[in-house]
Each structure stands twice: as C-alpha cells, then as structure tokens.
C-alpha cells in the first residue's frame, strides 16, 4: 500500500502551541503510511525545523486575507503544491490557513480537514471559515468541539488531544539544579511557574496577584517563562514587570522571556500554574505532568478534561483567592503533594504521548479519505 500524500498548510512559521503540536506529530508520523508536505504562509524558523526532519517545505507568504490579489496568488501556489505532490488530502493546521488551503483543495477537488485549536466565539471569522468545504474539524478537546458545533452543527468534529514526546520531559536533575542555582534558589524554596505566551487572556497578572497575597516575603519564588508572540499584547510583559516592582516582588518573581525549549524551566519548577479560564487544551499542563510537576489549573476548558482533581493535579475555581489559597497550602507542605506529580507523569505517558496521537490521528486521516 502506497503512502497517503498529504499537504499541510499553516499560517505562521514560529513555534506557538499549535505549531508544537504539528512538530510533535511530524516527528512521530509513520512515513511508510503518510507522506506530508508542508506549506507555510509566512517566513520563520519553523521552515528549517521541518526541513531538518526531512519533509518538503514550501514558504508562500500570504499577506492578509482581505488582499484579493495576494489571496488568489497564495491559493494558486497551494494548488500547485497539491498537483505536484499528487496530494490526496489537505490539512489546514488552524482556521486562518483553511481559508487558503480549503479553497485550494476545493478547486482541486481534493478533500480537506482543518484544526480548530482555539475556542471559537461564533463571530464572523469563525462562521466564515466554518462554511468552507471540509470533511471535518479536528478539535483538541471536547470543550472546543462543543463550541465549534455551535458555530455550525452540520460540520463533523473529531476530538484529537495533542501528543508530546514524553521522554523529552523526563527530569534532568543536573539541569534542574543549574537553573535553580542561576535563580538563587535554595533546595527548600518552592518554585511556582507560569509558562506560556504573555497575553492578557491567559491572566498572568492574576497569578502574580495570587502569589503576592499568599507568599510575599516567604520562601517561595514565581518564574514567568514566555513573551509576546505573533504581535499580540506586545506591551503586556512591561506591564507585568511594573506590577511586580510596584508590589515589592522584584526579588521573588523572575522573568526569563520566551524560550524555544521550556523543559529546563519545567524541571526547575515544583508547581506549574495554568490560569486562563477558556484554555482550549493546555499543552503546558500535559508537558508539566510529563515532567512530574504539580499542576494547578482552572477547573474549566481543556485542563479540566486532562486533570483528575486531587489525583494527578489540582483544579481551582479560577479565582485569584482560590489560587492564592492553593499556593499557600502547597508552599507550606510541598512533600504532601509529591504523589500527585508521580500520578501526573503516569497519566501523561498513557494518554498524551506523541505515538498515541500519531496512531489515532493517522486512523482519522484514512477515514477522512475513504468516507
């Protein structure tokens, strides 16, 4: 049986959450069964990273959707990739690239699917992309699937949790100590971490307030790993730093900016906080679990489907007060929660390994082609 030929279209070439999902899949994909070619609608480091894995990469800068001539040229270029590769299926890795990839697939009479990585609000953009031809919409969680079906109930959705390379997150004790030493942390100091893009909807400011109320002046630190990506909320990091200074937390809160590899900071951490109330999945939640960290996540969205409260993580009600209470409890007796970290690592291996995703997603691709 010959390999299924797939064209994957994505609109950015920098590693955000959705792009990490794509890279994790490409690293584990069965190349005897699937032959992906990648179209990136922007220039960036991801082109070289995908190329290093041995896949064909086509960079087609698209501009804005509302630029008709550039839209037509971009669709034309994708159509050419579809023809040259004899593609049997087009997979758009987010809603925006489906405007291009879905249109090109429709004109070439090739089936298409697309990923909905965020929780759709049901606005004009969501409605428009949902009316483009597609066999199905892939969603990372049930909460995203339910929201997508409200946009267009007739369109099939398929829930596919992202996978991660589990072995990559196994703790390196030497690196853990090195990072903690660089931050001036004693072995007894409890390190809480926020890891993710610094955008207002992720509520990093609330994490800082909760940390202040629970642990100011105590043997605990807060690590902020992340920065602005894709030109969104570019002033938020400076706002957070002013907030820390005004709260008298400069000696307890550390900003290390955007990191291409977050594993050393996961290993250095004791607790990882997820604070957004509408998180569509929660890659960092799963990555932290794989590293055996204690996860503190909002009881809602994707994390509520991942974490079993009190067993492999802790769910709080989303308020600053409840987060503050949990921070204080854990910092007072971190050893009492070690069993949660061990159970988290076990759960990540069983349900969220890249190989698990690759096999299940591959079966779905084959069903999409034959149905």
N, C-alpha and C positions, 0 to 999 in steps of 0.2 A: 504493500500500500504506500503510495507516494505521500510526502509530507503536505499538510494543508498550508497553502500560501496565504498569508495574512498581511495586510497593510495596516499599521498602527499610526494614528495621527494624534499629535499633541501640540498644544499652542505655545508652550514655554519650553525652555531648554535649561532651566535652573532647577535644582532639586528641592521642591516642596514636598508635601506629604503625598500627593497623588503621584508625583514623579518617582518617589522612593518605592511606591507600590509597583510601578512599571518596571523599575530596575530590578526589584526583587523577583518579579515574575520572569524577566528575561534571563536572569542568572540561573534559574532552575528549569526553564522551559525544555521540554523533550524535543530536541532538534531533529530527531528522526520522524516525529509526528507533526511538528509545526515549524513553519519557516516564516518568521516575521520579518518585514522590512519596516523601518521607522521613518516617518515624516515629521519633522519638527518645524513649526511655523514661526520660529524665532532662532536667532543665533545664541549660543551659550555653551557652557562646559559639558552639558549632557550629551552633545553630539559626539565628542571624543570618548566619553564614558561608554556610550552604547557601541561605538565603533570598536572600542577595545574588547568588547565581548564577542566580536566577530559578525555583527549584523550590519547590513547595508543601511546607511543613514542618508536621508535627503533633507537638506535645510532649505525651506521655502518661506522666506519672510513674508508674512501675510498682511501686515498693516492692520487697519481697522475694518470691521465687518461693513461699516457704512460707507466704505470707499468702493464703489461698484467696479471700477476697472481693476483694482488690485484684488478684489474678491474673485472676479472672473479669472484673472491670471493664476491666482492660487488654486482655485478649483481645477483649472486646466492642467496645472503641474501635477496635482494629485491624481487626476485621471490618467496622466502619462505614466506615473509610477504604477498605478493599478494595471494598466495594459502591459507594461514592460515586465512586470513580475507575474503576470497571469494570476492576479490575486483572486481568491475565492471568497474573501470576507474582508470587510473594512471595519476596524475597531477604533473609534474615537475615544481618547482617554479622558475626556472631560466634555461638558456641554458645549463650550465655545468651539473646539475643533470639529464638533459634529456639524456645525454649520457648513464647514468646508468639506470634511470627509464624508458626511452623509449626503451632501449634494453631489459630490463626485461619484460616490457609489451608486446613487440613484441614476445618474446619467449614464454610467457604465453598466447598469443593470446587474450590480453585484450587491448581495445582502450586506447590511450594516448593523452594528450594535454600538452603543456608547455607554460610558461610565458616568454616573451621577455621584461624584464624591462628596458634594455638599448637600445640605438640607434645602431643597427648593422652596422659595417663598410663594411661588404661584404668580409672580409678576410677568410682565410682557416677555422678558427674555426667556423665562422658564417655559411659558406657553408656546413661544415661537419654536424653540428647539425641540419641544416635545411633539410638534406636528410634522417634523421632518421624518421621512421614511426610516424605519428601524425595526429590526426583528425583536429587539428587547432593549431595556435599560438595565445595566448592571449597577447594583447598589451595595455599599459596604456593610449596611446594617438594616434591620427591619424598620427602624425609625425613618431612615431615608427612603426606603421602599414605600412606606405608607404615605409619606409626604409627596413622593413622585406620583403615586396613583391618584392623589387628589388633584394634581395638575392635569393628568389625562388618564382616566381609569382604563381606557381601552388598550393602552400600551402595556405589554407584558413587562414585569420587572423580575429580576433574578438577584437574590441576595448572595453576594460573594465576599466574605470577610477577607481583607488583605492578609498576606502572609509575610513573614520576616525570616531571615536566615538565623535561626536560633543560636547556632554555635558562635556567631559573631558577638553575641551579647553575654556570653559566659564570663564571669568576673575575672579580671586580671588583677590580683592583689597588689602587685608592684605598681601598676599604673594607678590604682586607687590611692595608694599611699602617696605617690608622687603628686597627684592633683591636690590631694588634701594638704600636703606639705606646702605646696605653692600658694594655697589659700590661708595658710597659718592655722590649720585646724588640729586640735588635739584628738586623740583616739576617742575620747569621751564626748566630743562635740557632735550633736545631731545635725546633719546637713539635709535641709529640705531643698528641693529643686523645682523650678518651673522651666520646662524645656519646650520650646515651640516658637512660632512666629510671634513677634510683638505687634499684635493687632488688638484693637480695643475690645472686639467681641470675645476674645479669649480671657479677658478680665485679669490680666497680670496685676493691675493696680489693686484689685481686691485681695490677691494673695499677699501683697506687701502689707496692706492694712491688717489682715488677719495675723500675719507674722508679728507685726508691731504689737498688737493687742495681747498676743499670747506669750511672746518670747523676747521682747526688748530687754536687753541687759542680761539675758540668761545665756547658758552655754549651748547656743544653737546659732546656726547661720542659714541664710537663704541664698541660693545660687540662681541667677537668671541667665539661661542659655538660649540665645535667639536674637534676632534682629528683624528689621523690616524687609520684606520680600515683595517683589512684583509692584513696587511703587505705592504700596498701601500703608497708610498711617505712618509715614516716614518720620513724623515728629514725636511719636509715642515713646520711643526709648528715652529721649531727652526729658520728656515729661515725667517718666518713671524715675529717672535719676534725680530730678529736682524733688520729687516726692520723697525719695529715700533720704536725701540730705535734710529736708525740712523736718522729717520725722526723727532725726537723730540716729539713723540706722546705717550710716556710711561704713561703720566698722563691722557690721553684721550682714550686709547684703552685697553680693558680688555680681557684677555684670561681666560676662565673657564674650558677648556678641554672638553672631551667627557662626555655627560650627558645621563643617561638612561631615564630621564624624562625631556623633554625640556619645558613643559608647564610653569613653573615659570619664565623662561627667556623670553618666548613669552609675558607673562603678563607684565613683567617689561619693555618690549620694546615699542617704539612708531612706529618704522618703521622696517620692515624686508626686507633685500636685497637678491635677488636671482641673481647670477652673471654669471652662466655658459651659454654658447651660444648653447649648444646641450643637454640641460636638457630633458630627456625623458618624465618626467611628472612634478614633483615638489611637493612632499609631504609637504615640509615645507611651500610652497606657500599656499596650502589648509589649513594647520594647522594654519598658521598665519591669514588667512582670517577668520577661525572659531573663533579665539580669537579677532576678530575685529581690527586687526592691519592694518596699511597702508602697502601694499606690493609694492615694487619696483622690477620689474622683466624684464629680457631681452625680447624684442619683437621677440620671436622665440622659437622653441621647444614646449614642453608641456605647460609651463606657458602662452604662447600666446593663447592657447586654453582654459585656465582657466580664465584668467583675461580679463575683458572688460575695455579697457583703459579709464581712467578718471571716470569710474563708480564704479567699485569695486576694483580697483587697478591702478597702473601706470606702463606702459610699456615704457622702454627706448631703445635706439638703440643698446645697447651692448657695447658702447664705454665708456672709463673712463671719458671723457669730459662730455658726456650727463648724466652719473650717478652723476658726481660732481655737475652739474647744478641743478639736481633734489634734491640732498641732501641739497644744499644751500637754495632752494626755500622752502622746507618743514620745515627746521630748523628755517627759518625766520618767518614763519606763520603756525605753526602746526595745529592750530584750523581751518584753511581753508580747511583742508583735512579730518576732522572728519567724514563727511558724507560718504567718501569712505570706512572707516573702518566699519561703520554700514551696508553699502550695501554688503561689503565682507562677513560679518557674515551671512547675509541672503542668499547669494549665496551658501555658504558652506553648510548650512542646507538643502537647496533644492536639490543640485546636488551631494554632496560628503559625505553624511552620510554613515556610515557602513551599516545601514539597506538597503539603496538604492543599494549599491554594492552587498550585500548578496543576495537580491532577484533577481537581474538581472544576477549575476554570476551563481546562482543556476539554473535559467532557461536555461542558456547556457550549463551547465553541463548535464542537462537532454537531451537537443537537441543533444549534442555530443554522448551520449549513444545510442540514438534511431535513429540517422540519418544514 
